[in-house]
Amino acid sequence: MSREHSLSEEPTEFTVRARVEARRIDHYLHSRFPDYSRSVFQKVIDAGAVLVNGQAVKASYRVQQEDVIRVWLPVLDHDVPQAEAIPLRFVFEDEAFAVVDKPPGMVVHPAKGNWSGTLVNALQHHLDQLSSVSGEHRPGIVHRLDRDTSGLILVAKADGAHWALAKQFEERTIHKQYLAIVSGDPGRDSDYVEKLIGPHPTHREKMAIRRPEDGGKVASTFYRVVERFRGYSLILCEPKTGRTHQIRVHMAHIGCPIVADKLYSGRDRLTLGDLLGPDAPDADRVLIARQALHAHHLKLTHPRTGAPMELTSPLPADMEAVLDALRTHRPLAGPGR
């Protein structure tokens, strides 16, 4: 390994507890530790710093359930994130884990271009203990939400709780519901979108519907129309898989991109003029300036007690403002409401 990718002194070890569809180990490690690219993990593997069941492997090795993996992660160049007194709303907290209602505009963990002001910086101020499983640059982080997606996110305080929650994600026993305001009407009251998702062929920040040979991975989203308006809909989405930008890509694919989703709708805001026309009074007033997507509901098993849990976050003010405007200016008469 080069100096820029020097390895940690202590390895990270874990057991693969769920089916992983025989994924290549470099892809699997990248999915568990997204701070590092697949090419970095290929170098780590070539350096003999990844052992499976005590043996060095090649990057093409296919991961199996119950494999014991030991990896010496590269040391990230940037300093460990510092505690910052950023307000947070905790929906739940005990000695094992916490659930935060993340505001829009907040990056989950430090990364290139965002070394402060993140959820991790705020967590280090509010909590005395965070799990170390994801490394010192992502303490406590079990999963993530996009910067401009608001709502519920799990945070592990103890390593054992982290592994237990991660297992639930791998086995897809954590159920997530999102509320989205979209342009258009999907037509059906409810349906599944089952289209493979992979990296966009030309835009590095986007994902796209892709064929298996082009990197597409199985992705499934259930949706249900909650409320219809003229030209817009409020949708409840339940992702059955966890692909990057999954709901955003699937909604755009069926012709109903999420409102103000710049990447997938081409617009980064919704104004009153979009509803009433450019000559309307106060037409320039911005109703929302980020994708109208909110992680609304979580159903899981407590990582220590095994007790079933359900947690809900109300819609944030900007999405409520959009709905108020739609109900006032774009109501849909008749039984479609």
Wavefront OBJ file of the C-alpha trace (Angstrom):
o trace
v 0.000 0.000 0.000
v 1.127 3.550 -0.698
v 1.601 6.092 2.047
v -1.733 7.746 1.190
v -3.402 4.399 1.892
v -1.448 3.252 4.955
v -3.306 0.605 6.932
v -4.678 0.732 10.443
v -2.736 -1.127 13.115
v -5.778 -3.028 14.397
v -7.995 -5.070 12.068
v -11.777 -4.967 11.910
v -13.327 -8.429 12.143
v -16.901 -9.526 11.532
v -18.970 -12.516 10.438
v -21.252 -12.421 7.411
v -24.612 -13.266 8.945
v -26.959 -12.816 5.984
v -27.154 -14.009 2.409
v -25.145 -11.689 0.177
v -25.945 -13.117 -3.268
v -22.338 -14.371 -3.668
v -20.994 -10.844 -4.165
v -17.342 -10.210 -4.922
v -15.515 -9.349 -1.724
v -14.275 -5.958 -3.000
v -17.895 -4.962 -3.764
v -19.094 -6.332 -0.431
v -16.468 -4.454 1.588
v -17.266 -1.226 -0.259
v -20.962 -1.644 0.641
v -20.063 -2.079 4.331
v -17.445 0.675 4.410
v -18.542 3.262 1.808
v -15.804 5.727 2.816
v -13.482 3.570 0.693
v -13.841 2.918 -3.031
v -13.760 -0.527 -4.596
v -10.383 0.280 -6.142
v -8.980 1.035 -2.674
v -10.270 -2.300 -1.389
v -8.692 -4.052 -4.365
v -5.334 -2.594 -3.278
v -5.990 -3.648 0.323
v -6.764 -7.184 -0.865
v -3.653 -7.267 -3.082
v -1.613 -6.245 -0.028
v -2.873 -9.309 1.839
v -4.782 -7.185 4.334
v -8.098 -8.995 3.903
v -8.438 -12.485 5.386
v -11.474 -14.722 4.984
v -11.621 -17.564 7.480
v -7.943 -16.908 8.185
v -6.826 -17.065 4.547
v -5.823 -14.312 2.128
v -8.157 -14.043 -0.873
v -8.350 -12.375 -4.267
v -10.722 -9.525 -5.116
v -12.815 -11.963 -7.169
v -13.609 -14.127 -4.109
v -17.373 -14.555 -3.639
v -18.529 -13.874 -0.090
v -20.565 -16.583 1.633
v -22.801 -16.568 4.674
v -20.858 -17.282 7.916
v -17.522 -16.171 6.396
v -15.327 -14.562 9.050
v -13.692 -11.521 7.481
v -10.752 -9.643 8.953
v -9.693 -6.415 7.215
v -7.067 -3.800 7.987
v -8.814 -0.634 6.836
v -6.810 2.200 5.264
v -6.203 5.213 7.485
v -8.151 8.183 6.162
v -6.039 11.286 5.672
v -8.364 13.777 7.322
v -8.508 14.383 11.067
v -11.026 12.572 13.232
v -14.303 14.563 13.240
v -14.710 16.881 16.199
v -17.764 17.408 18.396
v -19.925 20.376 17.385
v -22.861 21.838 19.320
v -25.432 21.314 16.575
v -29.049 20.866 17.717
v -30.557 17.417 17.157
v -33.981 15.935 17.835
v -33.798 12.448 19.350
v -36.869 10.297 18.765
v -35.503 7.453 20.902
v -32.415 6.765 23.008
v -31.231 4.106 25.423
v -27.852 2.591 26.320
v -27.664 0.563 23.071
v -28.720 2.902 20.298
v -30.558 6.085 19.390
v -32.838 7.307 16.619
v -32.404 10.843 15.315
v -34.822 12.901 13.237
v -32.269 14.253 10.762
v -33.025 17.685 9.322
v -32.668 18.313 5.579
v -29.351 19.743 4.440
v -27.258 17.751 6.926
v -24.606 15.317 5.648
v -24.515 12.117 7.721
v -20.750 11.717 8.100
v -17.593 13.649 7.173
v -16.305 13.161 3.649
v -14.557 15.155 0.962
v -15.904 18.707 1.020
v -17.909 18.168 4.232
v -15.581 17.832 7.190
v -17.791 19.695 9.678
v -21.461 20.337 10.317
v -22.330 16.662 9.846
v -24.544 14.376 11.877
v -21.413 12.671 13.234
v -20.065 16.003 14.509
v -23.386 16.650 16.253
v -23.606 13.130 17.711
v -20.193 13.451 19.294
v -21.461 16.516 21.152
v -24.735 14.971 22.321
v -23.726 11.370 23.123
v -21.002 10.103 25.445
v -20.568 6.833 23.543
v -20.777 5.797 19.890
v -19.980 2.444 18.320
v -16.574 2.012 16.680
v -17.623 -0.584 14.086
v -17.667 1.835 11.126
v -14.340 3.412 12.056
v -13.309 6.619 13.756
v -14.569 8.796 10.892
v -18.105 7.333 11.017
v -18.713 6.486 14.703
v -22.193 5.154 15.377
v -23.309 5.244 11.747
v -25.238 2.104 10.768
v -26.876 3.413 7.581
v -27.265 6.757 5.871
v -29.699 9.216 4.359
v -28.912 11.582 1.506
v -28.002 15.125 2.549
v -31.356 16.586 1.501
v -33.509 13.691 2.700
v -34.948 14.329 6.156
v -36.184 11.909 8.777
v -35.336 8.896 10.899
v -31.817 7.472 11.077
v -30.455 4.836 13.465
v -27.294 5.480 15.492
v -25.481 2.715 17.393
v -23.961 3.565 20.762
v -22.517 0.092 21.504
v -20.625 -2.177 19.112
v -22.874 -5.160 19.844
v -25.961 -3.115 19.034
v -24.295 -1.931 15.823
v -23.684 -5.490 14.619
v -27.235 -6.513 15.539
v -28.739 -3.585 13.630
v -26.443 -4.185 10.666
v -27.610 -7.806 10.575
v -31.234 -6.635 10.429
v -30.365 -4.413 7.461
v -28.553 -7.281 5.718
v -31.491 -9.611 6.284
v -33.945 -6.866 5.255
v -35.972 -7.184 8.438
v -35.894 -3.451 9.141
v -38.893 -1.907 7.402
v -38.653 1.714 6.268
v -41.383 3.991 4.965
v -40.778 7.308 3.230
v -43.163 10.077 2.271
v -42.474 11.781 -1.052
v -44.178 14.592 -2.935
v -43.844 13.877 -6.638
v -44.711 15.556 -9.896
v -47.486 13.832 -11.797
v -49.702 10.875 -10.964
v -48.443 7.270 -11.124
v -51.878 6.154 -12.330
v -52.257 3.169 -10.038
v -53.179 3.530 -6.395
v -50.310 1.205 -5.464
v -47.710 -0.903 -7.214
v -44.175 -2.257 -7.128
v -41.306 -0.786 -9.144
v -38.809 -3.572 -9.762
v -36.007 -2.242 -11.938
v -32.283 -2.869 -11.573
v -30.248 0.137 -10.441
v -26.585 0.863 -11.082
v -24.189 3.759 -11.645
v -25.203 6.240 -14.329
v -23.066 5.705 -17.449
v -21.976 9.365 -17.767
v -22.953 11.250 -14.583
v -20.840 10.131 -11.615
v -23.234 11.529 -8.992
v -26.321 9.798 -10.372
v -27.719 6.296 -10.428
v -29.827 4.891 -13.255
v -31.910 1.936 -14.421
v -29.256 -0.473 -15.731
v -28.902 -3.958 -17.151
v -27.063 -6.625 -15.104
v -24.089 -6.549 -17.473
v -23.834 -2.777 -16.920
v -23.727 -3.010 -13.134
v -27.454 -3.065 -12.405
v -28.447 -4.578 -9.051
v -31.839 -5.882 -7.990
v -33.981 -3.067 -6.570
v -37.622 -3.167 -5.472
v -39.828 -0.332 -4.200
v -43.471 -0.576 -3.157
v -45.466 2.645 -3.380
v -48.965 3.743 -2.430
v -50.692 7.005 -3.348
v -51.726 8.823 -0.159
v -53.215 11.960 -1.734
v -53.614 13.319 -5.251
v -53.573 16.897 -6.523
v -53.688 18.434 -9.972
v -50.222 17.662 -11.336
v -48.763 16.307 -8.073
v -49.111 13.386 -5.659
v -48.176 12.491 -2.091
v -46.681 8.988 -2.140
v -45.780 6.491 0.597
v -42.712 4.479 -0.491
v -41.377 1.273 1.040
v -37.979 0.270 -0.371
v -37.529 -3.495 -0.183
v -33.845 -3.184 -1.069
v -31.319 -0.498 -0.180
v -29.752 0.796 -3.392
v -28.298 4.288 -3.532
v -30.966 6.857 -4.536
v -33.408 3.966 -4.984
v -36.697 5.803 -4.374
v -35.534 8.832 -6.342
v -34.543 6.711 -9.358
v -37.661 4.537 -9.281
v -40.077 7.462 -8.977
v -38.364 9.253 -11.855
v -38.515 6.046 -13.897
v -42.326 5.842 -13.663
v -42.629 9.486 -14.728
v -43.161 10.940 -11.252
v -39.854 12.509 -10.152
v -39.652 13.795 -6.597
v -40.370 17.513 -6.370
v -37.223 19.704 -6.242
v -34.884 16.738 -6.764
v -32.257 18.476 -8.880
v -30.484 15.280 -9.949
v -33.545 13.448 -11.199
v -36.133 16.145 -11.966
v -33.879 18.951 -13.207
v -35.399 21.453 -10.736
v -33.924 22.329 -7.336
v -36.992 24.113 -5.924
v -40.757 24.500 -6.106
v -42.202 27.993 -6.057
v -45.724 29.346 -5.688
v -45.472 30.424 -9.315
v -45.079 26.768 -10.329
v -48.571 26.184 -8.949
v -50.298 29.444 -9.930
v -48.339 30.702 -12.915
v -45.511 33.246 -13.245
v -47.825 36.290 -13.033
v -49.391 35.303 -9.729
v -48.744 37.484 -6.656
v -45.733 36.234 -4.704
v -44.891 33.878 -7.574
v -41.210 33.772 -6.599
v -41.890 32.503 -3.081
v -39.976 29.246 -2.585
v -42.037 26.480 -1.016
v -39.232 23.917 -0.873
v -35.602 23.973 -2.025
v -34.578 20.333 -1.610
v -35.957 16.971 -2.660
v -39.347 16.427 -1.024
v -38.438 13.073 0.537
v -38.781 12.198 4.229
v -37.886 8.999 6.141
v -41.197 8.816 7.950
v -41.453 5.438 9.715
v -39.158 2.664 10.986
v -40.108 -0.820 12.153
v -37.332 -2.884 13.722
v -36.346 -5.213 16.543
v -34.485 -3.784 19.525
v -30.851 -4.946 19.086
v -30.538 -6.126 22.692
v -33.977 -7.021 24.025
v -35.502 -8.322 20.795
v -38.634 -6.265 21.449
v -40.485 -4.997 18.341
v -40.289 -1.239 17.850
v -42.032 1.278 15.595
v -40.968 4.905 15.328
v -42.500 7.775 13.360
v -41.342 11.248 12.358
v -43.853 13.912 11.292
v -43.370 15.757 8.029
v -40.972 18.707 8.304
v -42.198 22.269 7.811
v -41.100 22.639 4.183
v -42.980 19.546 3.000
v -46.043 20.600 5.023
v -45.867 23.997 3.303
v -45.930 22.296 -0.103
v -48.930 20.160 0.870
v -50.785 23.190 2.239
v -50.187 25.028 -1.036
v -51.288 22.020 -3.102
v -54.481 21.591 -1.066
v -55.240 25.272 -1.502
v -54.266 25.837 -5.130
v -54.237 22.372 -6.779
v -57.053 20.342 -5.169
v -58.334 17.353 -7.071
v -62.126 17.249 -7.045
v -63.999 13.994 -6.691
v -63.048 10.512 -5.438
v -59.389 10.700 -6.534
v -58.456 12.738 -3.481
l 1 2 3 4 5 6 7 8 9 10 11 12 13 14 15 16 17 18 19 20 21 22 23 24 25 26 27 28 29 30 31 32 33 34 35 36 37 38 39 40 41 42 43 44 45 46 47 48 49 50 51 52 53 54 55 56 57 58 59 60 61 62 63 64 65 66 67 68 69 70 71 72 73 74 75 76 77 78 79 80 81 82 83 84 85 86 87 88 89 90 91 92 93 94 95 96 97 98 99 100 101 102 103 104 105 106 107 108 109 110 111 112 113 114 115 116 117 118 119 120 121 122 123 124 125 126 127 128 129 130 131 132 133 134 135 136 137 138 139 140 141 142 143 144 145 146 147 148 149 150 151 152 153 154 155 156 157 158 159 160 161 162 163 164 165 166 167 168 169 170 171 172 173 174 175 176 177 178 179 180 181 182 183 184 185 186 187 188 189 190 191 192 193 194 195 196 197 198 199 200 201 202 203 204 205 206 207 208 209 210 211 212 213 214 215 216 217 218 219 220 221 222 223 224 225 226 227 228 229 230 231 232 233 234 235 236 237 238 239 240 241 242 243 244 245 246 247 248 249 250 251 252 253 254 255 256 257 258 259 260 261 262 263 264 265 266 267 268 269 270 271 272 273 274 275 276 277 278 279 280 281 282 283 284 285 286 287 288 289 290 291 292 293 294 295 296 297 298 299 300 301 302 303 304 305 306 307 308 309 310 311 312 313 314 315 316 317 318 319 320 321 322 323 324 325 326 327 328 329 330 331 332 333 334 335 336 337
